[in-house]
Amino acid sequence: SITKERTEVILQGTSSLDPNDPTAVWEEFEFKCKPGDVRRRPCLISPYHYRLDWLMWFAAFQTYEQNEWIIHLAGKLLAQEEETLSLLATNPFAGRDPP
């Protein structure tokens, strides 16, 4: 069955020294095929899926405790690991200090 609503996991980072500051600007890491920017053309690679994007979809149905790999993914994004960043469509912190 297909659900009528779709919950999404969105990974964001900020360059703000205080992430709790209401003026902190949070920037989203875009995935190659996971729904995101509504102005972006949909990704069609049927019958295949980008594995990370597919896992992100299923992770939204559960808690992070049930998907511990998300914590590791976030750590790799914070460390600006090139291999991990290559799995994403955009890195909002490219050429800048990591979030």
Secondary structure in CASP SS format (residue, H / E / C, confidence):
PFRMAT SS
TARGET T0000
AUTHOR 0000-0000-0000
METHOD secondary structure of the structure
MODEL  1
S C 1.00
I C 1.00
T C 1.00
K C 1.00
E C 1.00
R C 1.00
T C 1.00
E C 1.00
V C 1.00
I C 1.00
L C 1.00
Q E 1.00
G E 1.00
T E 1.00
S C 1.00
S C 1.00
L C 1.00
D C 1.00
P C 1.00
N C 1.00
D C 1.00
P C 1.00
T C 1.00
A C 1.00
V C 1.00
W E 1.00
E E 1.00
E E 1.00
F C 1.00
E E 1.00
F E 1.00
K C 1.00
C C 1.00
K C 1.00
P C 1.00
G C 1.00
D C 1.00
V C 1.00
R C 1.00
R C 1.00
R C 1.00
P C 1.00
C C 1.00
L C 1.00
I C 1.00
S C 1.00
P C 1.00
Y C 1.00
H C 1.00
Y C 1.00
R H 1.00
L H 1.00
D H 1.00
W H 1.00
L H 1.00
M H 1.00
W H 1.00
F H 1.00
A H 1.00
A C 1.00
F C 1.00
Q C 1.00
T C 1.00
Y H 1.00
E H 1.00
Q H 1.00
N C 1.00
E C 1.00
W H 1.00
I H 1.00
I H 1.00
H H 1.00
L H 1.00
A H 1.00
G H 1.00
K H 1.00
L H 1.00
L H 1.00
A C 1.00
Q C 1.00
E C 1.00
E H 1.00
E H 1.00
T H 1.00
L H 1.00
S C 1.00
L C 1.00
L E 1.00
A E 1.00
T E 1.00
N C 1.00
P C 1.00
F C 1.00
A C 1.00
G C 1.00
R C 1.00
D C 1.00
P C 1.00
P C 1.00
END
